[in-house]
């Protein structure tokens, strides 16, 4: 093999290793370039497209959070969690299994994590109850689940609040867990 050929082969190998390293080091939310980057589940304008740019919820990302708690409330409303006692803000094996069941039911990619496809699919069951359309943010909404409905709100900053498992109103944040 010529020296020139070995040099090209070495350059291709280095390039492939660098590309693989970059791909493995990038999170799905960062790789897509569409995550809102906000610390809260949020929206503006039409509420039916609010959740398609949310962050990842899984057993390894935002595992203990009020955002996970809101997701569990959705799983409960659609009958994939059996009790409000399952709404605790901890994305464990039970929440992962329920998420996989929901993804299978709605013909989504089944991976047990809540990304933009899964979360974004679910906002089509939000219905306007009352609020201001003038500011584009404030709204009282109802999530119309398969098994249960629940009310939630979008405040003046566009951040979602919801009743957790024991009925306390919580702000749906990614970086903390106060729900029970």
Secondary structure, 3 states (H helix, E strand, C coil): CCHHHHHHHHHHHHHHHHHHHHHHHCCHHHHHCCCCCCCECECCCCHHHCHHHCCCECCCCCCECHHHHHHHHHHHHCCCCCCHHHCCCECCHHHHHHHHHHHHHCCCCCCCCECHHHHHHHHHHEEEEECCCCCCCCEEEEEECCCCEEEEEECCCCEEEEECCCCCEEECECCCCCCC
